[in-house]
Amino acid sequence: MENKIAFTAGIPKYESYSSQQILKFTKVITNVGGGLNASDGVFYCPKPGLYYFFVNIMSQSNHAYAEIHKNDKRVIYVYTDNSGNKWKSGSNAIILQLERGDKVSVKSFDSFNFQTDATHFTGLKL
């Protein structure tokens, strides 16, 4: 288990985030290898390699956008649909080559409310 790196975390409460604010994935479900910082909800790469990341967001807004960032540079969008449902959800995944110390975070693209227990950030070393 010492070489395994994997995490899943959610946001702790229904909360509004402003544009380019890092979503606080501090409700830790799993954090093997210690890469996820439980105080800021950001993944800091402890070992170089290939990593898989998955993000699911849910919002009561008409739509919501988030971005997965590697070292503060956007690499992929996550957005919800604009259907007539009260709750909208969206997800996306990416595989990234990381070096030790690289950071991966999820930021709100604009001002949105994100739902707890349905907004998650997952990552693992392949």
Backbone as a printed PyTorch tensor [residue, N CA C, xyz], in Angstrom:
tensor([[[  0.8100,  -1.1990,   0.0000],
         [  0.0000,   0.0000,   0.0000],
         [  0.8510,   1.2610,   0.0000]],

        [[  2.1460,   1.1720,   0.3440],
         [  2.9740,   2.3540,   0.4840],
         [  3.1720,   3.1180,  -0.8260]],

        [[  3.0530,   2.4580,  -1.9720],
         [  3.2160,   3.1320,  -3.2530],
         [  1.8990,   3.6080,  -3.8470]],

        [[  0.8010,   3.3050,  -3.1950],
         [ -0.5120,   3.7010,  -3.6970],
         [ -0.7940,   5.1550,  -3.3480]],

        [[ -1.3810,   5.8530,  -4.3070],
         [ -1.8340,   7.2250,  -4.0760],
         [ -3.2370,   7.3190,  -4.6680]],

        [[ -4.2090,   7.6260,  -3.8110],
         [ -5.5990,   7.7390,  -4.2560],
         [ -6.3680,   8.5860,  -3.2540]],

        [[ -7.3200,   9.3660,  -3.7630],
         [ -8.1430,  10.1720,  -2.8630],
         [ -9.5220,  10.3980,  -3.4650]],

        [[-10.4710,  10.6360,  -2.6030],
         [-11.7920,  11.1370,  -2.9580],
         [-12.2130,  12.0800,  -1.8460]],

        [[-12.6960,  13.2570,  -2.2260],
         [-13.1440,  14.2360,  -1.2420],
         [-14.3050,  15.0280,  -1.8200]],

        [[-15.1440,  15.5400,  -0.9340],
         [-16.2670,  16.3790,  -1.3290],
         [-16.1600,  17.7410,  -0.6730]],

        [[-17.0560,  18.6140,  -1.0660],
         [-17.1220,  19.9040,  -0.3780],
         [-17.9910,  19.7150,   0.8620]],

        [[-17.6640,  20.3800,   1.9680],
         [-18.3340,  20.0890,   3.2360],
         [-19.7330,  20.6750,   3.3880]],

        [[-20.0760,  21.6960,   2.6050],
         [-21.4000,  22.3070,   2.7490],
         [-21.8040,  22.9860,   1.4500]],

        [[-23.1210,  23.1850,   1.2990],
         [-23.6510,  23.9240,   0.1530],
         [-23.1320,  25.3480,   0.2820]],

        [[-22.4120,  25.7870,  -0.7230],
         [-21.6930,  27.0430,  -0.5760],
         [-21.5420,  27.7400,  -1.9190]],

        [[-21.4820,  29.0620,  -1.8730],
         [-21.2610,  29.8650,  -3.0600],
         [-19.7640,  30.1130,  -3.2250]],

        [[-19.2990,  29.9480,  -4.4470],
         [-17.8970,  30.2100,  -4.7770],
         [-17.8480,  31.3200,  -5.8180]],

        [[-16.8800,  32.2040,  -5.6880],
         [-16.7150,  33.2770,  -6.6580],
         [-15.8150,  32.8120,  -7.8000]],

        [[-15.7130,  33.6300,  -8.8280],
         [-14.9180,  33.3090, -10.0050],
         [-13.4690,  33.0180,  -9.6470]],

        [[-12.9500,  31.9020, -10.1670],
         [-11.5630,  31.4650, -10.0010],
         [-11.1970,  31.1120,  -8.5570]],

        [[-12.1950,  30.8920,  -7.7170],
         [-11.9410,  30.4420,  -6.3450],
         [-11.7790,  28.9270,  -6.3530]],

        [[-10.7870,  28.4260,  -5.6260],
         [-10.5690,  26.9770,  -5.5210],
         [-11.6730,  26.3650,  -4.6850]],

        [[-12.3200,  25.3240,  -5.2280],
         [-13.3180,  24.5950,  -4.4590],
         [-12.6290,  23.8640,  -3.3210]],

        [[-13.1850,  23.9720,  -2.1440],
         [-12.5800,  23.4150,  -0.9250],
         [-13.0520,  21.9750,  -0.7150]],

        [[-12.3450,  21.0430,  -1.3270],
         [-12.6450,  19.6240,  -1.1590],
         [-12.0000,  19.1400,   0.1370]],

        [[-12.6250,  19.4870,   1.2450],
         [-12.0520,  19.1880,   2.5600],
         [-12.8050,  18.0880,   3.3030]],

        [[-13.8920,  17.5850,   2.7250],
         [-14.6320,  16.4660,   3.3250],
         [-14.0100,  15.1840,   2.7670]],

        [[-12.9310,  14.7400,   3.4100],
         [-12.1100,  13.6440,   2.8910],
         [-12.7870,  12.2980,   3.1470]],

        [[-12.9260,  11.5240,   2.0780],
         [-13.4710,  10.1690,   2.1600],
         [-12.3210,   9.1660,   2.1580]],

        [[-11.3780,   9.3650,   1.2570],
         [-10.1930,   8.5180,   1.1400],
         [ -9.0030,   9.4120,   0.8370]],

        [[ -7.8560,   9.1190,   1.4540],
         [ -6.6430,   9.8730,   1.1500],
         [ -5.4290,   8.9730,   1.3910]],

        [[ -5.2650,   7.9920,   0.5360],
         [ -4.1430,   7.0590,   0.6360],
         [ -2.9190,   7.7210,  -0.0030]],

        [[ -1.8350,   7.7670,   0.7010],
         [ -0.6110,   8.3710,   0.1800],
         [ -0.4600,   9.8290,   0.5290]],

        [[ -1.5090,  10.4330,   1.1020],
         [ -1.4120,  11.7870,   1.6310],
         [ -1.2820,  12.9030,   0.6280]],

        [[ -1.6520,  12.7140,  -0.6270],
         [ -1.4970,  13.7700,  -1.6260],
         [ -2.5060,  14.8910,  -1.5160]],

        [[ -3.7020,  14.5770,  -1.0080],
         [ -4.7330,  15.6060,  -0.8890],
         [ -4.5300,  16.3680,   0.4070]],

        [[ -4.4330,  17.6900,   0.3080],
         [ -4.3150,  18.5350,   1.4910],
         [ -5.7200,  18.7730,   2.0370]],

        [[ -6.0120,  18.2270,   3.2030],
         [ -7.3540,  18.3000,   3.7780],
         [ -7.7390,  19.7040,   4.2340]],

        [[ -6.7910,  20.6260,   4.3180],
         [ -7.1420,  21.9810,   4.7410],
         [ -7.5460,  22.8820,   3.5810]],

        [[ -7.0190,  22.6250,   2.3730],
         [ -7.3990,  23.4720,   1.2380],
         [ -8.0550,  22.6990,   0.0950]],

        [[ -8.0890,  21.3580,   0.1790],
         [ -8.7570,  20.5580,  -0.8380],
         [ -8.0120,  20.4760,  -2.1540]],

        [[ -6.7130,  20.7280,  -2.1380],
         [ -5.8820,  20.6940,  -3.3390],
         [ -4.9920,  19.4520,  -3.2790]],

        [[ -4.7600,  18.8100,  -4.4370],
         [ -3.8670,  17.6680,  -4.5080],
         [ -2.4670,  18.1640,  -4.8260]],

        [[ -1.4900,  17.7720,  -3.9830],
         [ -0.0800,  18.0840,  -4.1810],
         [  0.6300,  16.7680,  -4.4590]],

        [[  1.1750,  16.6220,  -5.6440],
         [  1.7420,  15.3540,  -6.0890],
         [  2.9320,  14.9270,  -5.2280]],

        [[  2.8190,  13.7820,  -4.5190],
         [  3.9300,  13.3190,  -3.6990],
         [  4.9610,  12.4940,  -4.4670]],

        [[  4.5500,  11.8980,  -5.6030],
         [  5.4510,  11.0630,  -6.4140],
         [  5.1660,  11.2910,  -7.8870]],

        [[  6.2070,  11.3930,  -8.7140],
         [  5.9730,  11.5990, -10.1480],
         [  5.2790,  10.3940, -10.7670]],

        [[  4.5240,  10.6680, -11.8300],
         [  3.8670,   9.5810, -12.5400],
         [  2.6320,  10.0450, -13.2750]],

        [[  1.8900,   9.0740, -13.7520],
         [  0.6580,   9.3000, -14.4900],
         [ -0.5120,   9.2030, -13.5210]],

        [[ -1.3870,  10.2190, -13.5310],
         [ -2.5100,  10.2970, -12.5930],
         [ -3.8270,  10.4700, -13.3370]],

        [[ -4.8600,   9.8700, -12.7820],
         [ -6.2270,   9.9970, -13.2890],
         [ -7.0110,  10.8600, -12.3040]],

        [[ -7.7320,  11.8700, -12.8240],
         [ -8.5610,  12.7400, -11.9940],
         [ -9.9790,  12.7650, -12.5480]],

        [[-10.9410,  12.7840, -11.6300],
         [-12.3590,  12.8320, -11.9660],
         [-13.0220,  13.8670, -11.0670]],

        [[-13.8670,  14.7010, -11.6670],
         [-14.6110,  15.7050, -10.9090],
         [-16.0800,  15.6240, -11.2850]],

        [[-16.9320,  15.6360, -10.2720],
         [-18.3680,  15.7450, -10.4700],
         [-18.8380,  16.9750,  -9.7060]],

        [[-19.6250,  17.8150, -10.3770],
         [-20.1820,  18.9890,  -9.7110],
         [-21.6990,  18.9360,  -9.7970]],

        [[-22.3540,  19.5000,  -8.7910],
         [-23.8110,  19.6300,  -8.7940],
         [-24.1530,  21.0140,  -8.2790]],

        [[-25.1380,  21.6280,  -8.9340],
         [-25.5260,  22.9860,  -8.5770],
         [-27.0140,  23.1640,  -8.8000]],

        [[-27.5800,  24.1280,  -8.0810],
         [-28.9730,  24.4880,  -8.2730],
         [-29.0820,  25.6820,  -9.2210]],

        [[-27.9530,  26.1960,  -9.6730],
         [-27.9310,  27.3110, -10.6270],
         [-28.4590,  26.8280, -11.9770]],

        [[-28.7460,  27.7520, -12.8870],
         [-29.1610,  27.3670, -14.2320],
         [-28.1110,  26.4810, -14.8930]],

        [[-26.8760,  26.7570, -14.5980],
         [-25.7500,  25.9610, -15.0660],
         [-24.5680,  26.3090, -14.1590]],

        [[-23.5450,  25.5210, -14.2110],
         [-22.3480,  25.8100, -13.4200],
         [-21.1340,  25.3090, -14.1860]],

        [[-20.0630,  26.0320, -14.0650],
         [-18.8100,  25.6730, -14.7080],
         [-17.7080,  25.6030, -13.6510]],

        [[-16.8490,  24.6210, -13.8050],
         [-15.6450,  24.5390, -12.9810],
         [-14.5100,  24.1520, -13.9100]],

        [[-13.2990,  24.2560, -13.4170],
         [-12.1200,  23.9400, -14.2190],
         [-11.1650,  23.1050, -13.3830]],

        [[-10.5330,  22.1310, -14.0010],
         [ -9.4430,  21.4130, -13.3570],
         [ -8.1570,  22.1330, -13.7600]],

        [[ -7.3590,  22.4920, -12.7660],
         [ -6.1150,  23.2190, -12.9920],
         [ -4.9180,  22.3740, -12.5950]],

        [[ -3.8820,  22.4390, -13.3970],
         [ -2.5810,  21.8670, -13.0440],
         [ -1.6380,  23.0440, -12.8750]],

        [[ -1.1090,  23.1950, -11.6710],
         [ -0.2020,  24.3170, -11.3740],
         [ -0.7940,  25.6540, -11.8040]],

        [[ -2.0530,  25.8720, -11.4500],
         [ -2.7740,  27.1270, -11.7020],
         [ -3.0460,  27.4230, -13.1740]],

        [[ -2.9280,  26.4080, -14.0340],
         [ -3.2840,  26.5710, -15.4450],
         [ -4.4130,  25.5970, -15.7730]],

        [[ -5.4940,  26.1440, -16.3420],
         [ -6.6510,  25.3160, -16.6860],
         [ -6.2620,  24.2490, -17.7050]],

        [[ -6.6820,  23.0080, -17.4460],
         [ -6.4350,  21.9320, -18.4000],
         [ -7.7310,  21.3430, -18.9570]],

        [[ -8.8550,  21.4930, -18.2270],
         [-10.1170,  20.9300, -18.6950],
         [-11.2810,  21.5960, -17.9610]],

        [[-12.4270,  21.6870, -18.6320],
         [-13.6490,  22.2350, -18.0360],
         [-14.5340,  21.1170, -17.5040]],

        [[-15.3580,  21.4750, -16.5250],
         [-16.4510,  20.6380, -16.0540],
         [-17.6710,  21.5520, -16.0270]],

        [[-18.7710,  21.1530, -16.6490],
         [-19.9460,  22.0080, -16.6050],
         [-21.2190,  21.1840, -16.5220]],

        [[-22.2480,  21.8360, -15.9790],
         [-23.5340,  21.1800, -15.8240],
         [-24.4150,  21.5180, -17.0220]],

        [[-25.4290,  20.7080, -17.2030],
         [-26.3830,  20.9830, -18.2810],
         [-27.2960,  22.1290, -17.8640]],

        [[-28.1270,  22.5600, -18.7730],
         [-29.0590,  23.6480, -18.5120],
         [-30.4800,  23.1360, -18.6670]],

        [[-30.7200,  21.9080, -18.2030],
         [-32.0380,  21.2900, -18.3370],
         [-33.0260,  21.9280, -17.3730]],

        [[-34.2620,  21.4980, -17.4470],
         [-35.3050,  22.0240, -16.5740],
         [-35.2780,  21.4340, -15.1800]],

        [[-34.3720,  20.5120, -14.9080],
         [-34.2980,  19.9190, -13.5700],
         [-33.8460,  20.9500, -12.5540]],

        [[-34.2950,  20.7720, -11.2960],
         [-33.8920,  21.6770, -10.2140],
         [-32.3860,  21.5860,  -9.9750]],

        [[-31.8510,  20.3670,  -9.9350],
         [-30.4320,  20.1510,  -9.6870],
         [-29.7500,  19.7680, -10.9900]],

        [[-28.6540,  20.4060, -11.2760],
         [-27.8790,  20.1120, -12.4780],
         [-26.5450,  19.5180, -12.0750]],

        [[-26.0940,  18.5070, -12.8180],
         [-24.7880,  17.9290, -12.5070],
         [-23.9850,  17.7460, -13.7770]],

        [[-22.6970,  17.6840, -13.6040],
         [-21.7880,  17.4560, -14.7220],
         [-20.5030,  16.8480, -14.2050]],

        [[-19.7960,  16.1420, -15.0740],
         [-18.5400,  15.5220, -14.6620],
         [-17.5760,  15.4870, -15.8320]],

        [[-16.3130,  15.3020, -15.4990],
         [-15.2800,  15.1720, -16.5080],
         [-14.0720,  14.4950, -15.8660]],

        [[-13.2180,  13.9340, -16.7020],
         [-12.0300,  13.2340, -16.2180],
         [-10.8540,  13.5550, -17.1220]],

        [[ -9.6590,  13.4030, -16.5580],
         [ -8.4430,  13.6620, -17.3230],
         [ -7.3000,  12.8270, -16.7380]],

        [[ -6.3530,  12.4770, -17.5930],
         [ -5.1230,  11.8170, -17.1600],
         [ -3.9960,  12.8170, -17.3580]],

        [[ -3.1990,  13.0340, -16.3000],
         [ -2.1160,  14.0040, -16.3370],
         [ -0.7960,  13.3730, -15.9190]],

        [[  0.2690,  13.7750, -16.5810],
         [  1.6260,  13.4160, -16.1620],
         [  2.0590,  14.4630, -15.1470]],

        [[  2.4010,  14.0290, -13.9390],
         [  2.7730,  14.9660, -12.8830],
         [  4.1750,  14.7020, -12.3640]],

        [[  4.7900,  15.7480, -11.9080],
         [  6.0760,  15.6780, -11.2100],
         [  5.8200,  15.9500,  -9.7310]],

        [[  6.7360,  15.5370,  -8.8950],
         [  6.5910,  15.7840,  -7.4660],
         [  6.4360,  17.2860,  -7.2200]],

        [[  5.4300,  17.6450,  -6.4200],
         [  5.1800,  19.0460,  -6.0980],
         [  4.1560,  19.7120,  -6.9880]],

        [[  3.8390,  19.1220,  -8.1560],
         [  2.7710,  19.6870,  -8.9850],
         [  1.4800,  19.7070,  -8.1820]],

        [[  0.6230,  20.6790,  -8.4610],
         [ -0.6440,  20.7210,  -7.7460],
         [ -1.8010,  20.6740,  -8.7380]],

        [[ -2.8500,  19.9910,  -8.3290],
         [ -4.0670,  19.8800,  -9.1300],
         [ -5.2190,  20.3570,  -8.2630]],

        [[ -5.9790,  21.2990,  -8.7920],
         [ -7.1000,  21.8730,  -8.0520],
         [ -8.3010,  22.0230,  -8.9750]],

        [[ -9.4320,  22.3100,  -8.3660],
         [-10.6690,  22.5730,  -9.1110],
         [-11.1090,  23.9750,  -8.7390]],

        [[-11.3330,  24.7980,  -9.7520],
         [-11.7400,  26.1820,  -9.5140],
         [-13.1020,  26.4520, -10.1470]],

        [[-13.8550,  27.3250,  -9.4950],
         [-15.1170,  27.7860, -10.0500],
         [-14.8010,  28.7390, -11.2030]],

        [[-15.4720,  28.5570, -12.3360],
         [-15.2410,  29.4180, -13.4880],
         [-15.8730,  30.7900, -13.2880]],

        [[-16.9940,  30.8170, -12.5860],
         [-17.7220,  32.0480, -12.3130],
         [-18.3350,  31.8980, -10.9260]],

        [[-19.2500,  32.7400, -10.5390],
         [-19.8940,  32.6210,  -9.2280],
         [-21.0310,  31.6020,  -9.3010]],

        [[-20.8860,  30.5030,  -8.5520],
         [-21.8880,  29.4460,  -8.5260],
         [-22.0000,  28.8780,  -7.1260]],

        [[-23.1460,  28.2630,  -6.8480],
         [-23.3490,  27.4820,  -5.6330],
         [-23.1350,  26.0190,  -5.9880]],

        [[-22.3600,  25.3110,  -5.1820],
         [-22.1210,  23.8860,  -5.4070],
         [-22.6960,  23.0810,  -4.2570]],

        [[-23.3240,  21.9660,  -4.5950],
         [-24.0140,  21.1200,  -3.6370],
         [-23.0720,  20.1410,  -2.9490]],

        [[-23.1560,  20.0840,  -1.6310],
         [-22.3920,  19.1220,  -0.8620],
         [-22.9220,  17.7120,  -1.1260]],

        [[-22.1350,  16.7200,  -0.8860],
         [-22.4570,  15.2980,  -1.0610],
         [-22.6940,  14.9100,  -2.5230]],

        [[-22.5850,  15.8380,  -3.4410],
         [-22.7090,  15.5000,  -4.8600],
         [-21.6050,  16.1520,  -5.6780]],

        [[-20.7830,  16.9670,  -5.0650],
         [-19.6440,  17.5930,  -5.7150],
         [-18.3810,  16.9430,  -5.1460]],

        [[-17.7030,  16.1690,  -5.9960],
         [-16.5440,  15.3710,  -5.5440],
         [-15.3490,  15.5350,  -6.4600]],

        [[-14.1880,  15.2890,  -5.8890],
         [-12.9110,  15.3330,  -6.5940],
         [-12.2050,  14.0200,  -6.2460]],

        [[-11.8260,  13.2760,  -7.2780],
         [-11.1730,  11.9740,  -7.1000],
         [ -9.9050,  11.9340,  -7.9270]],

        [[ -8.8690,  11.3150,  -7.4030],
         [ -7.6380,  11.1420,  -8.1560],
         [ -6.9070,   9.8930,  -7.7120]],

        [[ -6.1120,   9.3370,  -8.6390],
         [ -5.2980,   8.1820,  -8.2840],
         [ -4.1260,   8.0690,  -9.2220]],

        [[ -3.0440,   7.5100,  -8.6930],
         [ -1.8420,   7.2670,  -9.4790],
         [ -2.0300,   5.9720, -10.2430]],

        [[ -1.7790,   6.0120, -11.5510],
         [ -1.9390,   4.8180, -12.3860],
         [ -0.7000,   3.9440, -12.3310]]])
